[in-house]
């Protein structure tokens, strides 16, 4: 049942396209909200019934293409459950935060639902061809969402994002094809025809041990290909410009789930298939992750555009995910997956406040200009939300960011203590930039221009609903992280990760 | 050879006969009854008759499969070839329907008759199993295409395109014929399979004459499929020709030439293959094809980046796509080649269908003429998006699976060393994938115009016409074949 959100989303897309054109914007909104809510609720129900100790559970496995032998194979383990839930939450919040889209509403939600459907598809696929199809399918709607409904340098940001994504998937594609061919010919039962052995099924490929010298080049190719979308420094530069140019809901999705696609692919495919390559490249990649943490935080510290602050903070937080993966310790991996969820929620919240609540009302994102507006008094709910989101983003105890980043740091401390000191500096800078943005935007005493409260329309119910949903999620995970860890921990012990298990420490 | 079975010949050539009769009927009706009618009616009559002829020919292929035909000289027939013919007929059918709405010429009968003659050439080309019929079929198709290109007499560009196409084509035909005659002279046979068996074996340059003949033949075909460095005619021909003619040049002609080239190199020139695998290069047609494919992918994609005219852009992208298709030839997998060129043809015919409609409504095919197409005709803009994204290789469209399959077969090609595949064509695959990321940029440039730019103030919405529906059907085919590649692949396994 966990795969139903995928079907629901694409059926919803079809319904949206078939709406008569006189139905107007309201109908499109309601369809989009209903579809994403249905996806979330069905996903949640399936998640509650899901047995995390069952390992990889096949949901559907149907013949698709006879030769080359590709199957429509969807399966789930605990990590999938977490990611599907994240996608559902982000989708609902995104629809709520785009309630004010009046320009070509139906097309907007059509692209939006395509994107959500593709994301569900990536998380649920275990046939790597299918996974790749969904992975690439996600590129085009992103482009149009930004180019059509975006702001600041939108065509530039959209094209940059599309090309970066496409380059990343090209790298993944080369590595995937090579993997397929390697697995086909070196399989033990060489008496059958090559077609019968070669497989794109992750479960089969994970059992196969690839030659060492092959892993040495295939692993970095595939890992970096995925990690480009995950915002790995120095391939991150699409992220700030893309986030800033995107409309609010697209920023929320980009930071919330699209970047997770990259991290998920890096873990699920690259690290699972090529443990030997992973060991070899562990240190360089870990350093890239640490540089990303510090660089992203430093860059966020000096931005004057409010959205760029959040954009660079995403790079910094995704650095924690990458670092957690590279620690190769159990606790670090748990932290990385938790951080994927946590950052998805928090980034959605931050972009919601900045892009929708503030920018759509004040029509400026310059921190200097916002200083004079006294937003804390004009928009108390926005200020409250940002305080919560900022606290979660800084990693204050009680919020999801704390548990996740703590685990990553414990893992990093075990693996490379010296590096952890640098990460500590990154965290302190993280506090500084969040504090700076919070102060300048909402609580400044600066009195350069006369305050004009009444000019700002009040926060509407969809925004409140979306913000409350996201805040509840980050609090729940922060206070009781086991609701997610109970899914994550058994998943990493499953036989799928057997190759990975051999190389990771406690 | 035994007694020739003339009934068998007739059975085998039935689809071609149907097309010939249709062509003559179209000519006759247009010259007699048609002269009193307005142009639009003549177009409609001739176009629908052409379409009907194609449907009838498909029906004949399906309805009367030539079972147990033997002793038919010159013509090869098997299930694959029948399926190629069906695909070619469907392409011509779509082109004919798209041509109905055009109004560039008053020579209606001639136009559709030439279209049918070209199609007959394509059908014969895919079923020729000997050097002679191969050449004649190629010339039948080419001569018809030259005329189709130049038939828009009001525009000098059309004449220029036709002349360029003809001059280059004439040279290429001469080269091809010379090369084929050398093969005939050396081997003493003119059936492709016999030629292959009687050529001197061994590494090239076993005989300089063989090298000369091989280069001449490849050059002749390289012109037809427009690969670098024999591509110079393509951008001008695509730009100057009437839109339906450009669609045929880009689709049916490509499919037939690629299939014929595939048959020729493996049957007649098999011993001269050489090796195109990395670090095992050996002289022959394989490295030559690999070189031309690499040049085409690089040059086609890079040159397309700076085009302002959508037709020229598609021409350069077509050059790049020929590069991918040549890579498919190197893999020896006919199914990969067939799937790729057929789905490519559907997309390019559809794209030219959209271009034809936009040109009639806005007066040109510059990028600016496509501004705001999504507001003027959502269906047309949606179809164009499907075609261009398919050409760019975005799943789940047909172009994606086509490329994926070619790359897969290219990597599988070759021997294993110590139990591991050598992946000798990896360098070609990497180049192809890198260049296809470049291609996304220029396709998105067009889609940016259609979907994000606002239309001009005075631009009216476009009406739903026959052409719109044909392009919509083609778009549906591109999506469906992309989601279910088996529907087409099973024809060629």
Interface residues (C-beta under 8 A of the other chain):
Chain A: X64 X65 X66 X67 X68 X107 X129 X132 X133 X134 X136 X137 X139 X140 X143 X144 X147 X148 X155 X159 X162 X163 X166 X167 X170 X173 X174 X177 X178 X180 X181 X182 X184 X185 X186 X194 X198 X211 X214
Chain B: X374 X389 X394 X395 X396 X400 X401 X404 X405 X407 X408 X411 X412 X416 X419 X420 X421 X423 X426 X429 X430 X433 X434 X436 X437 X440 X441 X444 X448 X451 X452 X485 X486 X489 X490 X493
